[in-house]
């Protein structure tokens, strides 16, 4: 992945941030506000649910800010076929990146072949970079290692710590994921990151992307 820029002020974090609009009740007003904020501050992307991908893509056209869609969010419990339909639908509507939840139940029962084949199928169908959400707060140390290795083997562009629903990012997990995937793959820290100091901690631990709904507060804050 590209070298993480030198972070001297909170505003230097902007290009690493995926501004998220994932609350179940979020509507068009929230999506429009997030896209305007992302454009103003130069965030990496805006991450939305499937219903809002087309609108976000329209609002972000020619801004340099990516439209990002979550898939099978937050449970990661649908079939591969259903997930594939959701992936392709998001891409057709304008998603430039996909944040896809790992099939957690299959990982828990040690059906690693299923996990690998599912992820590889969806990465292949996406045609855009895929970030695999591991939901690290629900995994043991060994499960985190295996999950990250499977995502890498499947061709994902990033591993991502969390959905932010029920669990969040911790620096120790970011360090672990970076140690597993190496320097040529991305690591996204997401979930509970609300301050510039927290974001900087994740970057120093090895994250090269931050997911947050508090993005404006992060870049407007202090270390």
Order of alpha helices (4+ residues) and beta strands (2+ residues): beta-alpha-beta-alpha-beta-alpha-beta-alpha-alpha-beta-alpha-beta-alpha-beta-alpha-beta-alpha
